[in-house]
Amino acid sequence: MPLYNAPASSGGGGTDLDAAITINESGSDADFRVESSGNANMLIVDAGNNRVGVGTGTPSTSLEIQDGLTTTGAVLTLSTKEPSVVASDVLGQINFQAPLDTGLDSDLVGASIQALATATFSDTVNATALLFNTGASETANEKMRITSDGKVGIGTSTPVSLVEIQGGTSTAGAILTLSTKETSVVANDVLGQIHFQAPLDTGVDSDVVGAAIQALATDTFSDTVNATDLIFKTAASGTTSEKMRITSASTISMTSKLSLGVSGAAHTPANTLYVSHDGSDTNDGVMIVRADSTTSDGDLLGGIGFDSTDGNVPSSVLESSAFIASIATENHATTDKGGNLKFGVSLINEDDDTVSTIVANVGQPDTITASSGAAPTTHPGLNSRATTVVLGNGTYSPTIADSGVLVIFENANSTLALPSINNNTSAGVQFTVFNETASAISAKITVQNSATINGGAATALDDIDSFKAATFVCSGNNTWIRIG
């Protein structure tokens, strides 16, 4: 059976092949093979499997090219015949389409990979971009590009960074999605993460991840739950660890120090929160603002609470172990913004979730109206309740830090031991004693280191009549003054 049919020779010395040639016209399972000087399968048509091989006798696909060594592999070259290449000339292109399908769009190119010149070629220039084109209901057009300088643009032909994504609308923008293959997400599953590292540097720590951003599930996912925290990790030496977290409940937690400063200023925070400023308008401190368009007299404007995790951490600043808070002193408007400062503390043995006690006020007094008669005129200042010690049959020995305490004697044996002061820098330390017993007291004010009261022996000036008070003020080294 002939493998090819050709017209008879028109004369001369050989077969005339100027006409069309058909090889294996009958469709026999007979391979067509072309040898070269170094390859017995330079070209082969695998008739039984309908495949073509270049450099291989057993092609595994419709067309397979096998060549090269470890550093080159097989090479397929698409080249242009253009002798003077300029920007926007196509050097070569691979098209993907379904020409046998019916319909207007079906036989258009659905996708293509295109090599596009981006400058005029010369002895020193061959700038070329690789374009990836796809179509939906049209001829494939550019969706991604790798530029001649190695940048990748998705949705843009002029990426300005190593990777740039353009897309979306004014309300969405471009979206990069990292998703997990996990089909049943539970708490602590990682949905995706971004790593930052320098793998080409040398050293044990150099090539491990230096920073990361991680999306962590915090609950079992369901039709109504997709609770996820965003975790920010950094490292100093070794693997990364969590430094900041934005929770699904819209809270931000920090496990390290936070520095907020003047634009461009670099600071190593000296404490957990470090705020620097330049003193200018809009850059001169920290503001706590109540987000309310109808702030009324008595509303909390904001505060700072101090507490511990040893017990229940309060949900309100006013329930803290100690707090500083600001309260509106009138209904707020553009012409009214009155407010004061309140200092509060929790009493000893007081339970959690109990509003602390206000002990000092800075500003207008809370009561500014008269219970009868003409309205009073009030002025801002500092008012507070006295720190008080009620003493029975016992001795109270305060320290210098207790200065200002009011000591109430309720027993004939109540005794105040004034602290020892062996310096001149503690002048002004004072204690007031009120005798609430029914009789005068004597020898119940004691001193140390032979200190004097009003220049004489303490025993001569320690009597206090019934329902009378005396204040003892330090005026210097082991020297006290009695007032009253």
ABEGO torsion letter per residue (X at the ends): XBABBBBBBAEEBEBBAABBBBBGAAGBBBBBBBBBAABAAABBBBAAAGBBBBGBABBABABBBBBEBAAAEBBBBBBBABABBBBGBBABBBBBBBAABBEAAAABBABBBBBBBABBBBAABABBBBBBBBBABBBBBBABBBBAAGBBBBGBABBABABBBBEEBAAAEBBBBBBBABABBBBGBBAEBBBBBBAABBEAAAABBABBBBBBBABBBBAABABBBBBBBBBABEBBBBABBBBAAGBBBBABBBBBBBBGBBBBBABABBBBBAGBBGBAEBBBBBBBABBBBGBBAEBBBBBBABEBBBABAAABABBBBBBBABBBBAABABBBBBBBBBBBGBBBGBBBBBABBBEBBABABBABEBBBBBBBBBBBBBBBBBBBBBBBBBBAAABGBBBBBABAABBBBBBBBABAAABGBBBBBBBABABBBBGABBBBGGBBBGGBBAAAAABBBBGBBBBBBBAEBGBBBBBX
